[in-house]
Amino acid sequence: MDTANQPLERWRDILEKILQYYADIPYRYGDVITYVIVSRDRNHFMLVHEGWENHRRVHGCIVHVEIRNEKIWIHYDGIEDGITNELVAAGVPKDRIVLAFHPPQVREHTGYAIA
């Protein structure tokens, strides 16, 4: 394997593992399935709920992460405690994680990458 791609492949594996953990947690109410959606060629990773709770349609993105320009961009994170700490615990450096759900002027104060 090309050593330049090792962090990319490792990050892909880490993201899939973290999201799959959350997908495996049963939805509390209704007939709802949680999917992990991965587009490796585009480097997008999503966690999505889909189904029915009582008579209400449930469909939505819980997490959306992208690997862009050698950084992990967290566009949306609806997990209660977020996945950021899990990424750091798995060995992803903080300067390689962009909290993209914050405006650029706020990111500089987060301790993570700005862009």
Backbone as CSV, one residue per row, in Angstrom:
resi,resn,N_x,N_y,N_z,CA_x,CA_y,CA_z,C_x,C_y,C_z
1,MET,0.842,-1.187,0.000,0.000,0.000,0.000,0.881,1.243,0.000
2,ASP,0.480,2.235,-0.732,1.167,3.508,-0.792,1.093,4.158,0.587
3,THR,2.253,4.500,1.157,2.259,5.054,2.517,1.553,6.395,2.596
4,ALA,1.478,7.131,1.486,0.771,8.417,1.496,-0.720,8.222,1.746
5,ASN,-1.266,7.061,1.403,-2.690,6.803,1.589,-3.014,6.127,2.912
6,GLN,-2.007,5.769,3.694,-2.273,5.070,4.952,-3.151,5.867,5.912
7,PRO,-2.881,7.161,6.138,-3.794,7.887,7.039,-5.216,7.927,6.486
8,LEU,-5.376,8.118,5.194,-6.700,8.160,4.582,-7.437,6.850,4.807
9,GLU,-6.796,5.737,4.542,-7.431,4.433,4.744,-7.741,4.193,6.221
10,ARG,-6.830,4.581,7.084,-7.042,4.402,8.527,-8.216,5.252,8.994
11,TRP,-8.289,6.494,8.521,-9.396,7.372,8.897,-10.714,6.825,8.382
12,ARG,-10.727,6.293,7.168,-11.946,5.684,6.639,-12.412,4.551,7.542
13,ASP,-11.469,3.696,7.930,-11.809,2.565,8.808,-12.324,3.046,10.160
14,ILE,-11.670,4.053,10.726,-12.085,4.603,12.020,-13.500,5.171,11.918
15,LEU,-13.755,5.965,10.893,-15.081,6.570,10.727,-16.157,5.513,10.563
16,GLU,-15.891,4.515,9.736,-16.880,3.448,9.548,-17.145,2.706,10.850
17,LYS,-16.101,2.428,11.601,-16.253,1.699,12.869,-17.088,2.512,13.864
18,ILE,-16.792,3.802,13.996,-17.537,4.654,14.926,-19.008,4.737,14.510
19,LEU,-19.259,5.001,13.237,-20.641,5.134,12.772,-21.392,3.819,12.868
20,GLN,-20.716,2.703,12.590,-21.378,1.403,12.693,-21.774,1.109,14.136
21,TYR,-20.957,1.524,15.086,-21.305,1.361,16.499,-22.656,2.028,16.788
22,TYR,-22.824,3.261,16.309,-24.083,3.971,16.545,-25.236,3.373,15.750
23,ALA,-24.956,2.887,14.562,-26.004,2.257,13.747,-26.522,0.983,14.400
24,ASP,-25.682,0.300,15.150,-26.071,-0.953,15.796,-26.915,-0.748,17.049
25,ILE,-27.011,0.469,17.542,-27.850,0.755,18.707,-29.303,0.782,18.233
26,PRO,-30.164,-0.049,18.803,-31.561,-0.085,18.349,-32.272,1.243,18.593
27,TYR,-33.087,1.635,17.633,-33.913,2.834,17.772,-34.971,2.522,18.827
28,ARG,-35.238,3.450,19.716,-36.103,3.172,20.867,-37.556,2.928,20.519
29,TYR,-38.085,3.683,19.579,-39.521,3.610,19.305,-39.743,3.424,17.814
30,GLY,-40.799,2.695,17.490,-41.191,2.587,16.094,-40.339,1.621,15.294
31,ASP,-40.581,1.641,14.016,-39.897,0.775,13.067,-38.888,1.616,12.295
32,VAL,-37.750,1.871,12.915,-36.739,2.756,12.346,-35.421,2.008,12.248
33,ILE,-34.791,2.136,11.100,-33.484,1.517,10.855,-32.456,2.631,10.729
34,THR,-31.275,2.383,11.245,-30.183,3.343,11.122,-29.145,2.757,10.175
35,TYR,-28.783,3.534,9.178,-27.836,3.093,8.158,-26.535,3.877,8.239
36,VAL,-25.445,3.200,7.907,-24.174,3.863,7.661,-24.035,3.919,6.145
37,ILE,-23.868,5.104,5.622,-23.721,5.289,4.183,-22.324,5.838,3.920
38,VAL,-21.568,5.133,3.071,-20.193,5.512,2.784,-20.012,5.645,1.283
39,SER,-19.456,6.754,0.882,-19.082,6.961,-0.509,-17.566,7.112,-0.538
40,ARG,-16.877,6.000,-0.642,-15.410,6.045,-0.577,-14.785,6.895,-1.676
41,ASP,-15.376,6.901,-2.862,-14.777,7.690,-3.933,-14.924,9.193,-3.674
42,ARG,-15.898,9.569,-2.905,-16.102,10.980,-2.562,-15.694,11.272,-1.117
43,ASN,-15.425,10.228,-0.378,-14.998,10.361,1.020,-16.048,11.012,1.912
44,HIS,-17.304,10.637,1.699,-18.389,11.086,2.565,-18.885,9.912,3.401
45,PHE,-19.197,10.186,4.657,-19.662,9.180,5.608,-20.884,9.750,6.304
46,MET,-21.980,8.977,6.290,-23.214,9.466,6.894,-23.865,8.391,7.760
47,LEU,-24.546,8.856,8.778,-25.385,8.011,9.612,-26.800,8.555,9.439
48,VAL,-27.737,7.698,9.013,-29.077,8.141,8.644,-30.127,7.255,9.303
49,HIS,-31.176,7.872,9.863,-32.355,7.149,10.352,-33.403,7.133,9.253
50,GLU,-34.136,6.000,9.142,-35.214,5.898,8.152,-36.259,4.928,8.669
51,GLY,-37.526,5.329,8.601,-38.609,4.448,9.015,-39.817,5.207,9.506
52,TRP,-40.565,4.561,10.418,-41.797,5.149,10.950,-41.824,5.035,12.468
53,GLU,-42.261,6.107,13.117,-42.481,6.112,14.555,-43.935,6.517,14.740
54,ASN,-44.753,5.552,15.210,-46.208,5.722,15.239,-46.675,6.012,13.816
55,HIS,-47.285,7.157,13.576,-47.744,7.496,12.227,-46.907,8.620,11.627
56,ARG,-45.716,8.791,12.162,-44.847,9.880,11.719,-43.635,9.306,10.995
57,ARG,-43.339,9.879,9.850,-42.176,9.465,9.071,-40.909,9.948,9.745
58,VAL,-39.928,9.060,9.854,-38.616,9.400,10.405,-37.607,9.226,9.287
59,HIS,-36.926,10.298,8.952,-35.882,10.216,7.940,-34.963,11.404,8.131
60,GLY,-33.704,11.135,8.370,-32.801,12.261,8.541,-31.379,11.857,8.795
61,CYS,-30.516,12.803,8.541,-29.083,12.637,8.727,-28.735,12.874,10.198
62,ILE,-28.032,11.941,10.779,-27.588,12.067,12.168,-26.142,12.561,12.215
63,VAL,-25.320,12.071,11.293,-23.914,12.483,11.195,-23.538,12.571,9.718
64,HIS,-22.793,13.621,9.367,-22.210,13.736,8.024,-20.772,14.199,8.181
65,VAL,-19.855,13.356,7.703,-18.424,13.634,7.799,-17.828,13.468,6.410
66,GLU,-16.841,14.292,6.113,-16.149,14.208,4.828,-14.651,14.269,5.062
67,ILE,-13.902,13.493,4.303,-12.446,13.631,4.301,-12.115,14.511,3.106
68,ARG,-11.554,15.683,3.400,-11.246,16.671,2.360,-9.907,17.329,2.671
69,ASN,-9.046,17.403,1.682,-7.747,18.076,1.829,-6.974,17.582,3.046
70,GLU,-6.941,16.251,3.199,-6.178,15.598,4.270,-6.668,15.965,5.667
71,LYS,-7.958,16.309,5.761,-8.568,16.585,7.058,-9.944,15.956,7.103
72,ILE,-10.408,15.698,8.317,-11.753,15.176,8.532,-12.658,16.354,8.868
73,TRP,-13.622,16.608,7.980,-14.575,17.710,8.143,-15.873,17.141,8.716
74,ILE,-16.236,17.562,9.908,-17.495,17.146,10.509,-18.527,18.219,10.156
75,HIS,-19.375,17.910,9.166,-20.369,18.876,8.699,-21.583,18.930,9.626
76,TYR,-21.964,17.769,10.144,-23.111,17.708,11.048,-22.893,16.540,11.992
77,ASP,-23.170,16.771,13.266,-23.008,15.713,14.264,-24.155,15.790,15.257
78,GLY,-25.148,14.904,15.071,-26.308,14.869,15.937,-26.208,13.830,17.038
79,ILE,-25.027,13.268,17.250,-24.813,12.326,18.351,-24.725,13.140,19.644
80,GLU,-25.309,12.643,20.699,-25.397,13.403,21.954,-24.060,13.996,22.398
81,ASP,-23.028,13.181,22.483,-21.714,13.677,22.895,-20.803,13.968,21.710
82,GLY,-21.278,13.734,20.493,-20.468,13.968,19.302,-19.441,12.872,19.081
83,ILE,-18.908,12.844,17.880,-17.907,11.821,17.548,-16.486,12.354,17.603
84,THR,-16.324,13.641,17.848,-15.001,14.262,17.824,-14.040,13.613,18.814
85,ASN,-14.470,13.422,20.049,-13.589,12.819,21.057,-13.228,11.382,20.696
86,GLU,-14.150,10.679,20.047,-13.862,9.316,19.616,-12.799,9.300,18.520
87,LEU,-12.851,10.280,17.628,-11.821,10.378,16.586,-10.447,10.637,17.205
88,VAL,-10.397,11.553,18.158,-9.130,11.865,18.839,-8.625,10.643,19.599
89,ALA,-9.514,9.951,20.304,-9.123,8.749,21.057,-8.607,7.649,20.126
90,ALA,-9.086,7.648,18.889,-8.637,6.648,17.903,-7.339,7.062,17.222
91,GLY,-6.802,8.223,17.585,-5.504,8.624,17.057,-5.516,9.689,15.978
92,VAL,-6.668,10.266,15.683,-6.723,11.338,14.686,-6.273,12.631,15.376
93,PRO,-5.234,13.288,14.864,-4.766,14.530,15.492,-5.830,15.633,15.411
94,LYS,-5.912,16.436,16.466,-6.893,17.519,16.510,-6.717,18.496,15.348
95,ASP,-5.475,18.694,14.909,-5.247,19.638,13.810,-5.641,19.064,12.454
96,ARG,-6.218,17.852,12.456,-6.723,17.218,11.235,-8.252,17.077,11.275
97,ILE,-8.887,17.660,12.291,-10.341,17.599,12.429,-10.895,19.016,12.337
98,VAL,-11.810,19.230,11.387,-12.452,20.532,11.216,-13.895,20.407,11.696
99,LEU,-14.262,21.222,12.660,-15.647,21.263,13.139,-16.416,22.201,12.213
100,ALA,-16.757,21.680,11.038,-17.328,22.490,9.962,-18.715,23.029,10.290
101,PHE,-19.352,22.509,11.330,-20.666,23.017,11.729,-20.548,24.346,12.472
102,HIS,-19.309,24.741,12.811,-19.062,26.063,13.396,-18.629,27.027,12.297
103,PRO,-19.007,28.287,12.394,-18.513,29.271,11.417,-16.982,29.380,11.517
104,PRO,-16.318,29.736,10.406,-14.849,29.818,10.417,-14.285,30.684,11.539
105,GLN,-14.941,31.790,11.873,-14.414,32.673,12.916,-14.510,32.045,14.309
106,VAL,-15.350,31.048,14.483,-15.473,30.356,15.769,-14.467,29.204,15.851
107,ARG,-14.177,28.573,14.728,-13.292,27.394,14.704,-11.927,27.665,15.319
108,GLU,-11.410,28.866,15.144,-10.068,29.166,15.662,-10.010,29.073,17.184
109,HIS,-11.144,29.055,17.844,-11.192,29.003,19.312,-11.524,27.598,19.833
110,THR,-11.667,26.612,18.942,-12.097,25.286,19.355,-10.952,24.345,19.723
111,GLY,-9.734,24.661,19.288,-8.617,23.755,19.525,-8.479,22.712,18.411
112,TYR,-9.306,22.835,17.395,-9.253,21.946,16.239,-8.878,22.747,15.001
113,ALA,-8.763,22.071,13.873,-8.381,22.740,12.632,-9.408,23.800,12.237
114,ILE,-8.931,24.846,11.564,-9.816,25.919,11.111,-10.426,25.556,9.759
115,ALA,-9.600,25.030,8.869,-10.059,24.605,7.526,-9.020,23.695,6.898
